[in-house]
Amino acid sequence: MASGREEPKDLAGAVVEELMDSYRTASGAMQHVNAYELPSMEHVAKIVDQCRALIFPGFVGRSLARVTESELRDFVRERVDELTRVLRRQLYRGLHHSNERIGDDCPTCLGKADVITQAFLARLVPIRQVLALDIDAHAAGDPAASDTDEIIFCYPGMYAITVYRIAHELHGLGAKLIPRMMTELAHQQVGIDIHPGATIGRSFFIDHGTGVVIGETTVIGDHVRVYQGVTLGALSVQGRHERGVKRHPTIEDEVVIYAGATILGGDTVVGRGAVIGGNCWITSSVRAGDVVMADQRTQGRRA
């Protein structure tokens, strides 16, 4: 029985032509066709997995339950060689794109990608050493953690911190787009958004983690504990900030920030050992050792 509705003879064809017309008339920022290759999220995710497999061998990737030292060495060499190849190519694409160069095989970007890759590989062991302190901070800070295996396998905060530590090294070496893609992958995976440009000290612990946001110019000291829903952000401004302007707060050593707290502004400093209660809204500095509560009638300074 006829529906009474006229269907186009070739709906898909009509849609194709409309899209093709849109590609011709829309802003160039909306498409990237017949130009140099862009970085690939799929390959950046592979780089993250390869780094994690080298940092946490046996926990990530292939099982290493029964291997000889020679077999382990071969495994590590294989992973390092593959990481070198994929990382260099993706760094090149990110640098080439950022410099708005036309065509592929740019010697300047190829050279810089190689320098960053080699410098990053030399930082894998120091990254691993710092992450060991982050694992210890999670174990000490959460009585629900049965052992470090559980922290590596299951804790979203540990995953986000691991990806951040990797991305931050690359960011400091001069890569920008690839580290940002890495931390966005972690954001998608566990709901924790840490900009690779942020500076985070040793023994950092994110408990539960969902909804945590840490902005680009945030500075965090050692032994800091952050709970879910915390924002370390910038005050709203008109227009774009100039590069290099500090927009996000400084959190000194041994601070605890409870769930849902929002701390904003580049001039805001939370002093050593301060405790920020849940759901506080803070846009001015907090003295060392102070306890700030959302309910002023309860305790502490004004939030």
PAPA-844788 format. One record per atom (N, C-alpha, C): x, y, z. Coordinates in steps of 0.001 Angstrom, whole numbers, plus 524288, in hexadecimal, padded with zeros to 5 digits. Atoms other than C-alpha are relative to their C-alpha. Layout:
N
XYZ...
//
This chain:
303
803537FB4F8000080000800008000080376804E3800007FCDE7FB44800728059B80D597FC2F7FF788035D804D78000C7FCA07FB5780951816698074A7FE008056C7FECA801B07FABF8017B8056B8226A7FFA180464803F08002A7FB987FC737FF9E812EF82823801A8803C47FEED7FB7F7FC5F8008E8046881BC982A8B7F5F18059C7FFD3802077FA85800677FE8282993825B87F86E80369801897FB5A7FC6F7FED08044B834D082B4A7F063802027FAF87FD8E7FE23804AE802AB83963821AE7E628805647FE78801EA7FAB5801247FE2384763822CD7EB2F8014C803A7804807FF327FCAE7FB6684767828707F8EC805CE80069801567FA797FFF07FEB48557A8247B7FB8480310803737FC3E7FD5C7FCC5803E1859D382AD77EED67FF26805C3800FA801387FA847FEE9852E7837707F2638031F801F4804BC7FD097FE857FB5685973837817FFC7805BE800C57FEA47FA8E7FF88801A6866C6835497F980800F3805387FD507FF4C7FB14802D2864E4840E97F06F7FF99804AF8039F800797FBB67FC3C8606B849A57FBA080500800848033A7FB2D7FFD17FCFA86C68845E38039180488802107FCB77FBD07FE22803698757F848157F7FD7FFA7805E97FF44800B97FA5E8008786FB0855A57F6218018D802D2805057FE8D7FDBD7FAF88716185855804A5805EF80036800967FA538000F7FFAF87FBD85461803CA8026C804687FCCA7FDDE7FBEC80365881D685E037F8BC7FF22805718022E801877FABB7FE5487B42869817FF858013380124805BF7FF407FF297FA5A87DFA8676580E1C80593801C4801287FAD97FE587FE398897B86C8F815D6803EA7FB987FF697FBDF803E380090896548659D8134F801317FD1C805037FF0B802957FB058972886271821C67FC6F7FB55800D8803D4804327FF5588BBA8591882013801837FAF87FD367FE5B804C1802AC892EA84F7081763805D4800387FEDF7FA66800618011E8A09584AB68144A800A17FBD77FBC0800178038A8047A8A0B9844BC806AD80444801A57FC2C7FBD67FEF3803D88ABC0843967FC9F804428038C8023E7FBE67FCF97FD668B5B4848F68064E803A17FC2C802C87FC65803527FD168C08C843DA80F2B7FD017FCAD803F280289803A07FC648BD7D838998186D7FFB18025E8057B800C17FE547FA9A8B7E383BEA825BA801657FB8B803BF7FF52804337FC2D8BAE0834798324D7FB1F7FC928004580440803D77FFA28B2798287C834DD7FEF17FEC0805B6801788016E7FAA78AB10826758419F801147FA35800FC7FF148059D7FF718AC26817D383F39805BF7FEE5801307FA72800E17FF228BAFA8187783E74801E980285805127FE947FD977FB008BC06821D684A017FE577FC6F8047A801B2803C57FC0A8B41E8180F85209803CD7FB65800477FC258043B800278BDC280D9784DB0804FF801A2802C77FB517FE0B7FD528C918816128526E7FF3C7FFCD805ED80124800297FA658C29A8176385FCB800577FA68802027FFD88057A7FE5D8C0BE808A78609E8058F7FDD7800007FA9A801D2800378CED48062A85C7D8032E8022A8048C7FD4E7FDAE7FB858D3E180F91866D67FE657FD478050D801E48029B7FB428CB5B809588713D8020E7FA69800637FDE58054F7FFF88D0087FBC686D2F805B47FFF1801B87FA907FF9C7FE578DE1C8003C86F4A80079801C4805AF7FFEE7FE187FA9A8DB058072187C1E7FDF77FBE0803C88026D8040A7FCBE8D26F7FC2688189800267FABA7FD287FFBD804DE803018D76E7EFCC87AB37FD0E7FB97802C080328804397FDDB8CE4C7E45287C907FA90801B5801928052A7FDF17FEB88C3087ED12880D77FD25801D67FB1B802447FDD4804C48C0CF7F3218737B802327FCED7FB627FE3C802D8804998C15A7EB99866BA800E37FA49801237FEF38059D7FFD48C7167DE0386570801627FE1D805797FEA4802667FB048C7EF7D51087132805D47FEA4800147FA758013E7FF548D5C87D38387661800BE7FC6D804B980007803427FB528D2BF7C9328808E8049D7FC3A8002D7FBBB803D8800268DD187BF7E87C108039F801457FB767FC287FE98804098E8547C596874808056880000802647FA907FF8B7FE508F6F97C4D28756E801AF805A87FF937FE087FAA6800678FF1E7D11C876E7801108016F7FA4C7FF027FF0C8058D903107CFAB868AE7FAF7801297FD13805107FF1A802808F4E47CECB864617FDC08054C80191801DB7FAE67FE378F17A7DAA586CA9802F08045C7FD367FCEA7FC0F802C38FC9A7E251866947FE22800907FA57801EF7FFDD805668F7BE7DE9A858F17FABA802C17FFB9805227FD7A7FFCF8E9F77E2C385CA980096805E68009B7FF3B7FA667FF058EEAF7EFDF861DA8024D8029C7FB2E7FDA67FDC3804BA8F7217F23E855CE7FBF48009B7FBAB804167FFB7803FB8EBB37EF2784CE17FC4B80488801028038F7FBBE7FE998E2DE7F8A18543E802A3805527FF3E7FD367FB02800948ED36803588547080095801617FA3D7FF697FEF48059B8EFBB801F5845D57FAD8801B87FD938051A7FE91802298E13C80278842B97FE448055A801FA8014D7FAE47FDCF8DF1A80DFF84BEF8030A804487FD367FCC67FC29802B58EA5A8153F8457D7FDB7801497FAA8801FF7FF3B805568E4B681349837EB7FAD3802F67FFFE8053A7FDA6800158D69C816E483B0C8001B805728025F7FFC47FAE77FD758D9CE8221684446802808040D7FC707FD617FC4E803738E3488287583ACA7FC53801DA7FBA98037C7FE908044D8D9338281782FDF7FB8F80389801DA804547FCD17FE148CE2182D8B8381F801E78055C801D97FDC67FAF27FE858D6D08382483DD780100803527FB2D7FF137FD29804E58DAD883BDF8300F7FAE7802517FDEE805027FE0F802048CCA383CFF82BE47FDF08047E80355801CB7FBD37FC948C95984540837CB8031D805007FF4D7FCAD7FB66800D18D4E384E5A835D27FEFE802737FAB4800EE7FE28805518D27684F79827397FAD4802FA7FFB6805217FD7A7FFE68C434852E4829A78004280532802E97FFB57FB3A7FCDA8C76085CE483442802DE8045D7FD287FD087FC18802F38D0F4863BA82B2E7FD5E801937FAE7803167FEBC804A48C6A48643C8206C803417FF877FB027FCCB800DD804A48D02185EAF8168C7FCE47FCFF7FBE5802A780289804528CBBC859EE8093E803417FB5C7FE297FD4B80495801FA8CEFA84C5680448802987FCEA804557FD78803577FC2C8D5EE8413280B2B805EE800117FF517FA548008E800398E43483DAA80DAB802CE80532800CB7FD6C7FB177FE8E8E80E84A7C81425804C07FEB8803687FB55801637FD008F64184902818D98002C8027F805697FFEF7FD577FAEA8F47A852EF823DB7FCBD7FD0C803F480386802C07FC6A8E8E884BE3829EB801CD7FA67800F57FDE7805447FF538EEED83E76827848047C80006803ED7FB947FF9E7FC6B8FB4B842B182E8C7FE47800F980595801E27FECB7FAC08F3F68486B83A107FD2F7FB5680260802C0804A37FE188EB4683C5583B32803D87FBE1801E37FC11803D37FE7B8F765833C783BD28029A80193805207FD8A7FE207FB2A8FDAE83C39846687FC5C7FF20804A7803CC800A77FBBB8F13C83C0A84EBE7FF627FA3780155800A68059B7FF188EFAA82D5784CF4804847FDD2803307FB74802067FD398FD8D82A5F8516480034802078059C7FFF97FDC27FAB98FC918339C85CFF7FBC77FD8380362804468026B7FD098EF8E82DAB8610B8016E7FA79801A97FE7B805597FEA78F4B681FB786087803B27FFEC804AD7FC557FFA67FBA28FF83823D0869DF7FD4D8015A8051F802F17FE7A7FB548F4EB8286F8735E7FC5B7FBAF801F5803AB8041A7FE6D8ED8081B7F8745A801077FE0C8058E7FED7801D97FAB48F499816D7880987FEB4804298041D801BA7FC037FC378F31182403887C77FA0A8006480072805BB7FFFD7FFB08E491823E48842A7FE297FB79803638016E804A77FCF18E39D81634889CE80107800D7805D17FEAD7FEFD7FA858EA4D81A98896597FC16803B180294803DE7FC577FDE08E0DE825FA898357FABB7FD49800B1804FD802CA7FF9D8D52581D36895867FFF37FC2A804927FFC2803727FB6B8D9DF813CD8A00C7FE64802F5804EE801937FCCC7FB858D82A81EF48A9CD7FA27801247FFDA805A47FF2F800758CA81821B18A47B7FD037FB1D801B78027E804DC7FE498C703813598A685800247FF9A805F07FF8B8001E7FA4B8CC1E814118B47A7FC26803D180284803B27FC267FDE48C3DC820548B6B27FA6A7FDEC7FFD5805338025E800548B7B4819168B2027FF587FBC28042B80050804317FC238BAD280D788BAC17FF85802328058A8002D7FDA77FACD8BD17816398C68D7FAF480307800E5804847FC957FF6B8B15C81EED8C3E67FAC17FD527FFD78050D802A6800968A6E4814BB8C144800237FABC802C480006804F87FD2E8A48680A108CB6D7FD207FBAA7FD0F802C6803F28031A89BD18033A8C1608039A7FD3A7FC277FC5C8026E803B48A7C4800268B8F8802687FB1D802727FDFF804DC7FDC58AB3E7F1E08BB4A805D47FF5E7FF047FA748004E8013D8B87C7F2B38B480801208037D7FB4B7FEA07FC948045E8BFFE7F9FF8AA037FE0A7FDE27FACD802338022E804DA8BB327F08C89F807FAA0802547FEE58053D7FDCE8009D8AD5E7F5608A1D280043805B57FE447FF797FA7A801658B1DA803858A0C4801658008A7FA407FE647FFAC8057C8B89680140893A77FBA77FE417FC678041F802188035B8AD6E7F93F88E177FB04803518000E805647FE417FF368A18F800468937B7FF3C805CE80112800F67FAC17FE128A3CA80E1C8984A8001F803FE7FB928001D7FC268043E89F6B818A388EB1803D980471800D47FC3E7FBD77FEEB8A7C3822D6895808057C7FE6F7FE737FAC4801CE801628B3E481A8E8938F800B17FFD57FA1B7FFBA80010805B88B0D0818BA88525800C9805947FDF37FFAC7FA91801D78AECC82766883378054F80264801447FAEC7FDDD7FE828BB4282ACD88A978044A7FDAF7FC937FC1F802858035E8C309820E08829E800268029C7FAA6800317FD848052A8BE6E826AF875BF801EE805A08005E7FE147FAA27FF448C0C98346B87B05805F7800258004C7FA497FFEB7FF648CEDD8312B87F03802B17FF277FAB57FDE2800F48053C8D19482BDB871547FF63804EA7FCA78012D7FB788034E8CB048375F86A958030B804D5801C17FD427FB627FDF38D1648418187377805B28000C7FE437FA9580045801DB8DEFD83CBF86FC580056801BE7FA50800027FE81805888DBD683E018614C7FED9805CE7FF61801677FA78800268D5A984B578639E804C68035C801547FB627FD117FE708E1F08500E86A7E804647FFC47FBFA7FC078008E804128EA4284B3C85F247FE9A802FA7FB05801697FCBF804778E2D3853CF855907FB907FE047FCAD804B2801DE802B48D7BA84B46850A67FB428027A8029E804B07FD9A7FDC98CA3E8514C852847FB157FCD17FEC1804E18028C8018D8BF9C84A7384ABD7FFBA7FA57801DB8001B805867FE7E8C36C83C4184D8A7FF107FF59805E2801358006D7FA6C8C3F683E1585C717FA5880168801468056D7FE7A7FF0D8B6CD844F185BF67FC457FBA87FE5D8032A80475801AE8B120839838545E8004C7FB92803FF7FF62804247FC178B69E8302D85E8E7FC8B800EC804C5803137FEFD7FB4C8B047836DE86A2A7FA2A8001C7FED180582800498016C8A382837F3862B77FE307FA557FFAA80150805967FFED8A3D48292A860C97FEF87FE328059E800DD801537FA828A530827C886F887FAE98025C801FB804E97FD737FE9389A1983184871517FB587FCC47FE318043A803418021989163829338689A7FF8E7FADD802FB7FFE8805257FD8A8958B81CD186FA07FE008001F8059C8012B800197FA6489410820B987DF17FD70804FD80202802C27FB507FE4988DBD82E3687E3E8034A803C5803267FC707FC777FD48899C68352F8839D802EE803207FBE57FDE37FC908040E89E82840F287BC7804B0802FF802337FB397FD6C7FE3E8ACB9844C887E6E802E18020F7FB367FD1B7FDD18046A8B35E84E1887505805BF7FE74800807FA86801AE7FF9F8C1208493D8719C803BC804568019B7FCA87FBAE7FE658C68D856D4874577FFFA80105805D1800247FF427FA558C2AF8564D882B0804F17FDC78027F7FB69801D87FD1D8CDAB8546E88C947FE247FD4A804F8801E68031A7FB988CB0B84993896678049F7FD5D802A37FBA2802197FD068D47E8459C8A1187FF957FA33801057FF9F805927FEE08D7AD838658A6CB7FBA87FE37803B5803B88027E7FC688CE9F82EFD8ADFA7FA9D8028C7FFA48051C7FD98800F88C20C8342D8A7EC7FBD87FBC4800268042E803DB7FF418B56682D348AB707FACA8026A7FE6D805597FE8B801738A84782EB78A48A7FC707FB89801AB80388804137FE1489DCA8271C8ABED7FAD8800317FD05804BE80092803328922B8224D8A3C2800AA802C17FAB97FE0E7FD45804978954D82CEB899F37FC1B802427FC368038D7FE32804168896682E92891547FEDD805D280088801467FA728000D8879883CCC88D7D8045F8039A801B17FB917FCA27FE9089502841B9891C2801F7802DF7FB227FDE77FCBF8043889A0284CF788940804B180301802187FB387FD487FE6A8A7FA8523988A41801FC802FE7FB437FECF7FCB4804788AB0D85DBF88153805C68007C7FED37FAC47FFDF802528B729860AF879508042680267803777FBF87FD497FCF58BE3186A178827E7FFA17FEDA805D480039801B27FA908BAAE8633488F318055C7FE2B801C97FB3E802087FD8A8C627860A68984C7FE5E7FD398050080166803387FB7E8C493855B08A239805037FDF6802767FB55801C47FD3C8CEB4852578AC977FFFD7FA2E801077FF74805847FEAC8D2698454F8B2CA7FBE87FE61804098037D802687FC1B8C97383C498BA847FAB2802C6800498052F7FD89800458BCDB842C08B60C7FBF07FBC97FEE480447803B9800B38AFF483B588B6C87FB34802E37FDFB804877FD918027F8A45A83EA38AE117FBB37FBEA7FF70804738038F80085896CD838908AE177FCCF8015A7FB218031C7FF88804C788C8E8373A8A3737FD538055A7FF94802EA7FB35801028864A8431689D26802E2805058012C7FCF27FB477FED88914384C9B8A09080189802B47FAEC7FE467FCD98047689407857A6896F08043C803C7801BF7FBD07FC237FF528A0EE85EFB896C38002B802FC7FAE4801167FD80804FE89D1B868D888C818015B805C37FFD97FF0A7FA76800E989DC28769D8872D7FB0380314800DF804757FC747FFC1894E68820C88A097FE4B801657FA7D802097FEB08052C88C2E8857D87E9480209805567FE507FDF17FB188021A8921C88FF9875E87FDBF800F47FA95801AC7FEA78054388E658972486980804877FF1B7FC3C7FBF8800CA803F8895EF892A785D86804027FC02801B27FBE3803D17FF038A23088A4F85D268044C8025D803627FB8D7FE4F7FCDA8ACEA88B3886747805017FFB77FCCA7FAE180066802678BAAB88DE6862F1802C67FB1F802007FCD9804837FE7E8C3D1882308630A803B180182804747FC5E7FF157FBB78CBBE8810886F787FD8D80283804C3802B27FDAF7FB818C1C2887B98784D7FDEE7FB9A8036E801E88040A7FC6F8BEE987F89884567FA3D800DB80126805A77FF837FF828B04187D1D884937FDBA7FC7580432801F98040D7FC808AF06871BD88DF9802DE80026805357FDDA7FF477FAB98B1CC8705A89C8D805037FCF4801077FB7E802DD7FDEE8BDCB86BD78A4067FE4F7FD40804FC80151803307FB718BBE8860D18ADCD8051E7FE2C802637FAFD801537FD9F8C73085F678B7487FFEA7FA7E802597FF618055D7FE1C8CC28852D98BDBD7FBEF7FE8C804228031C8027B7FBD28C388849E98C6097FA9780266800A18055C7FDEF7FFEC8B6A08506F8C28C7FC2E7FB8F7FEDA80441803AA801228AA0A8487D8C2C37FB62803287FDFA804707FD498025D89ED384CC18B9E47FB937FC127FF5E80448803C77FFF3891EA845DD8BC287FC33800CC7FB728034A8008A804AB8874E842618B25D7FCE6804EE7FECF8034B7FBC9801E5880E784CE78AA488022880570800D57FDC37FACA7FF24889EE858118AE2B801C3802657FAD27FE597FD12804A088CBD862948A3F7803C480442801B67FBF97FC297FEA98994786A928A4DB801BD802927FAEF7FF487FD41804F589B238751789A85803EA80476800727FCE97FB3F8007D8A4E687F578962B805D97FF318008F7FA54800797FFFE8B355880BB89379802A380256804BF7FDBE7FDA57FB508B5A48890989F917FE817FD10804F8801E4802E77FB788AF0C87F378A89A804057FBEF801A27FC3F803BB7FDD98B87C877AD8B1547FD8C7FD72804C8801CB802E67FB6D8B42686D038BAA9804E07FE30802E77FB2A800CD7FD288BE9786C6C8C520800D57FA7D801E97FE5A805397FE598C5D9860828C9EC7FC957FDF080474802E98029D7FBE38BDC7856F48D1E47FA5F801CB800B3805727FE457FF918B0CA85DF48CFB07FC4D7FB8F7FE8480420803BD8014C8A434856158CEED7FB6C8030A7FDCB804667FD718028F8999785A448C55A7FB5F7FC368002480490803647FF6488C45854B78C8D07FCF27FF587FAF5803278012280496882A084F1B8BF227FC8C804907FE6E8038B7FC1B8025287B248584A8B6168017F805A7801237FE3F7FA9B7FF3B8832D8644E8B9BE800F3802A57FAB87FEEF7FCB2804958845F86F6E8AFD380412803F5801A57FB9E7FCDC7FE1B891978761C8B12680275803027FB857FD937FCAA803F9896DB881AB8A958804288038C802687FBCF7FD047FD7A8A0A18872F8B3278034E7FC37803297FC39803897FD998AC58881998BA2D7FE457FE29805668011F802777FAF98AB7F878A58C603805307FF49802D57FB1D8004A7FD108B5BF8792A8D0C2801857FA5D801277FE01805317FEA48BE4486D798D3F77FD487FE00804EC80253802897FB788B79D8640C8DD427FA4F8013C800FC805827FEA87FF228AA1A86A2E8DC377FC607FB987FE3C80435803818019F89DBD862108DB4F7FB8A803677FE08804217FCDB802618937D867B08D22E7FB447FC8C7FF28804D9802FB800828857D863048D2E57FC078032A7FCF2804107FD51802FA87A2A866318C9E27FC1880294803A1803867FDC67FC1B8719D868868D5D28034280321803D47FCB77FCA77FCC4877E9874478DC847FEB87FF78805C580179800817FA83870768717F8E8F3802AF7FB5C8028A7FDC1804C67FDE3877998649B8EA5C80589800CB801E27FA7B7FF807FE8B885FA868088EA2E802F3803087FBCE7FC137FE27803A98912B86F518E3F77FEED805417FD98800447FB07802B78930B87AC48DB0A7FBA07FFF37FC17804127FF5A803F08897587FF98D14C801C27FDA07FAD07FED6802708050B888F18781D8C4C37FE388037B7FB96
//
